[in-house]
Amino acid sequence: MVGFSPLPSLAASLPPNLPPVAEILDRTRIVALPLRVRFRGITVREAALIEGPHGWGEFAPFREYEAPETSAWLASALESAWTELPAPRRESVEVNATIPAIPAEQVPALVERYPGCRTFKVKVAEKGQSLEDDVARVAALRRVRPDALVRVDANRGWTLPEALAAAEALGDLDYMEQPCASVGELAELKEELSRRGIPTRIAADESIRRSEDPFRVAELDAAHAAVLKAAPLGGVRRLLGIAEHLAGRGMSVTVASALDTVVGLYSGLLAAACQPALPGGGFPAAGLATQQLFAADVAEPLRLVDGHLPVCRRTPEPARLDEFEADAPTRDLWIRRIREAYAGVVSSAE
């Protein structure tokens, strides 16, 4: 078996002189931004935005994430705010559109918010919904964009039999992202799809970013593609290190957003813009066009042109920081979360 390189440490993302937590908190603004549609069960995106010597960083793990897992998110924020980030190789990045688990009749209006996008990721396997809902949503997309390359994201929501049934029902797909919970199930699904002659690829997300061993997916040949997100992986440098190892094992890499604000989105754009071309040329569409899901943000959104976003860093506008400042209980919660995450960051830096 080919040997696997050790997982890059969180320390690779951190500044040489780690700022004390009191300084981080003094430089932090907590915001609550409204979304256009329900996404991952939320209608408001909360985030801690931290201003450092090199710009702003974002700490925004979803509420169900707890320490020590949230330490990687804080490391990513500190990397952005306290270090000199690498230079991008490209000025813009092709992106895929994201369609949440909305009713099929709402799909055409949302598609209009993604001018020029050729690839669409559709959320499926939502709690309380059925495969019929998923099929209807994908069919609605195909009616208005018959030329679209379609990906679906189940967020570990299917059993193996359900994933097989979905692959049969959903038709031609680029890939199914994290259809099942375990790496073993992904490997079994990949093998069974091949046996049945279904060309749909398998992509791993949570099996990489929420695993102590993100290389196990490649080790077991459980997926064709990896979906990597800068914040939960600990920052741009750590993502690039993981991406290099996975690509060396034959996996394609899609850089994606963790429903970042326009501040945090820069880390994903930069990581995508640092990716090498695919062996056959070109780059996979990155899952970074999530701004269209926000009803408001802390700065002017990046303009989507012909399915591409510029690799451009945005600075929060003071008036918007004030307008969308979170209430006192929410601020207290996020201050506690930063303190808890910081303990893990300190441990990784030692």
Secondary structure, 3 states (H helix, E strand, C coil): CCCCCCCCCHHHHCCCCCCCHHHHHHCEEEEEEEEEEEECCEEEEEEEEEEECCEEEEECCCCCCCCCCHHHHHHHHHHHHHCCCCCCCCCEEEECEEECCCCHHHHHHHHCCCCCCCEEEEECCCCCCCHHHHHHHHHHHHHHCCCCEEEEECCCCCCHHHHHHHHHHHCCCCEEECCCCCHHHHHHHHHHHHHHCCCCEEEECHHHHCCCCCCHHHHCCCCCEEEEEHHHHCCHHHHHHHHHHHHHCCCEEEEECCCCCCCCHHHHHHHHHCCCCCCCCCCCCEECCHHHHECCCCCCCCCCECCEEECCCCCCCHHHHHHCECCHHHHHHHHHHHHHHHHHHHHHHC
